[in-house]
Amino acid sequence: MHSAMRSSAFRWLTGVALVFAAVTILRFKPWQSASQPGERASLDGREVLKVGFLPVTCHLTCPVTDFASRTSNSTRFVSQRFTDFPTMVESMKADRIEATFMIAPLAMKLREQGLPVKILYLGHRDGSEVMVRKDLAIASLHDLRGKTFAIPSKYSNQNLVIHRLMAEQGVKPEEIRFVEMPPPDMPGALAAKAIDAYFVGEPFCAKAELDGSGRVLYYAKDIWPHFISCVLVAHEKLIRSRPAVVKDLVRGIAQSGEWADRHRLDAAQVVSPYFRQDVKVVRYVLTQPPDRVSYRMLNPSDAELTRIRDMGVEAGILDGRVEMKDLVDRSFIPADIKPADIDMSTAGQPN
């Protein structure tokens, strides 16, 4: 009888120990990596910050900064790839990321909705095209009446600019059917004739061009010289709590842009694994023609951003409450922008 009682007590104590061990594991979550929210140090002791991007050349300086920071002595910037803006926005709202590239009107909309984001810098100039099916005789927007046109988001500059161009050409908003579509899906949809045209950032225009399914109707640089699509934004909480990291980030993006503009073939090699695109496609974007996209003049003026805001109000996607003094923080932009120090010996390898 005593033996049975001892056995029962042993099983009970063993069960308690197992439960305690399970609770401890759940509490400390050893499966989480150092890049989980709240973690700030890498294995070598450096600060770490995740930065969101889409695989478009408008965001090219993000993976370049990631690549450069692998071997730097400053902050380690880990680029987090998204394929659409809604998922990116949800990650910002849930504090899974605190800095990201996104389309400028969307940043303004989030600020209007109470998410305290600040525009710190641009990602690019130009680098978007209006693509149409190669088998269609389309010479202007008049020829797109009754057709299906894809945009990355109603909160994109592409949407605002194409509607402004429609007004200039006398095409009514209801005469073209607009659909929102993730940029990576656009070339395939055009090839399958599910859509007839789209306006988006590269390399998803060059991909259709090289595949033979699409052709360029308008370059953004010809519709709106020094076209702005995307901006670098950060949550005010990050700016207050880690200003040195934010300063490192803006400097890194600025230097990556200067390096990419000077070393376009190398830049294509660096970012193609991040984009999960054939390096030939990215190389084509950065060289054909050479001014297809630019990574200089990345400090936006109040006049430029006000113009975007006003176009958003006119289009009914913004209400105009955002003032530039509340939206923009230029205090982190370096006075002297040098090209990033890039070690090409590991470029093109999986990140």
PyMOL commands that set and color helices and strands:
alter all, ss='L'
color gray80, all
select helices_A, chain A and resi 2-28+57-59+61-69+85-93+104-112+141-144+157-169+173-175+183-191+206-211+220-223+236-241+243-262+264-275+279-287+302-315+324-327+344-346
alter helices_A, ss='H'
color red, helices_A
select strands_A, chain A and resi 48-53+76-81+99-103+117-122+125-126+128-133+148-151+177-180+197-201+214-219+230-235+293-294
alter strands_A, ss='S'
color yellow, strands_A
deselect
rebuild
show_as cartoon
